[in-house]
Amino acid sequence: MLLESPSVYADDYHLLKDVKKVRKWPERIYIGTGTVNEPVKDSARLRALLQAAGLTSARLWRVQQEGGAHSEKWWAQRLPAALQFLFPAK
């Protein structure tokens, strides 16, 4: 699962509430954010909830790109690493 620049705050943090209800997770989850115009603390909260739900570092990766913004330019820069994590060579 790729969560690129997620709007965790949307609908009164509905995503964070839903995380607590999930019992079966995807094999791997990647969370990508920047530090400009992005709710960095929100994505950290999301990661903490996923870790509390049992996702280990082998299954969960959060990238916080210093200076990155909520735009296609920054998403494109993070995409290759995200794909390598989500679909590792066998």
C-alpha positions in Angstrom: 0.0 0.0 0.0 1.4 3.4 -1.0 0.3 6.4 1.1 1.9 9.3 -0.6 1.5 12.6 1.1 -1.7 11.4 2.9 -4.2 13.9 4.2 -4.5 12.2 7.6 -6.4 15.2 9.0 -9.3 14.8 6.4 -12.8 14.2 7.8 -11.7 14.9 11.4 -8.8 12.3 11.3 -11.1 9.6 10.0 -8.1 7.6 8.8 -6.6 7.4 12.3 -9.9 6.2 13.6 -10.2 3.5 10.9 -6.6 2.2 11.6 -7.7 1.1 15.0 -10.4 -1.1 13.5 -8.3 -3.0 10.9 -7.3 -6.6 11.7 -5.6 -7.6 8.4 -2.9 -5.4 6.8 -1.3 -5.3 3.4 2.1 -7.0 3.3 3.9 -3.7 3.1 2.9 0.0 3.7 5.0 3.0 2.5 4.2 6.5 3.9 5.9 9.3 2.0 5.8 13.0 3.2 7.7 16.2 2.8 8.3 18.8 5.4 6.8 21.8 3.6 3.1 22.4 3.8 2.5 18.9 5.0 1.2 17.7 8.4 4.4 15.8 9.4 3.1 15.1 12.9 0.0 13.5 11.4 2.0 11.0 9.4 4.1 10.2 12.4 0.9 9.5 14.4 -0.3 7.3 11.6 3.0 5.3 11.6 2.8 5.0 15.4 -0.7 3.5 15.2 0.4 1.1 12.5 3.4 0.0 14.6 1.1 -0.5 17.6 -1.1 -2.7 15.3 1.9 -4.9 14.9 3.5 -3.7 11.6 7.2 -4.1 11.9 9.9 -2.0 10.2 10.2 -4.8 7.6 6.5 -4.1 6.6 6.2 -0.4 7.3 8.4 2.4 5.9 7.9 6.1 6.4 10.0 8.6 4.4 10.1 12.2 5.5 11.8 14.2 2.7 13.3 17.4 4.1 12.1 20.4 2.1 9.7 18.2 0.1 6.2 19.6 -0.5 2.8 18.3 -1.4 3.3 18.2 -5.2 3.9 15.9 -8.1 7.6 16.9 -8.2 8.3 15.6 -4.8 6.1 12.5 -5.1 8.0 11.6 -8.3 11.3 11.8 -6.4 10.1 9.4 -3.7 8.3 7.0 -6.0 11.3 4.8 -7.0 12.2 4.1 -3.4 8.6 3.4 -2.6 8.3 0.9 -5.4 11.5 -0.9 -4.4 10.2 -1.2 -0.9 6.7 -2.3 -1.9 7.9 -4.8 -4.6 11.3 -6.1 -3.5 13.4 -8.2 -6.0 13.1 -11.9 -5.2 
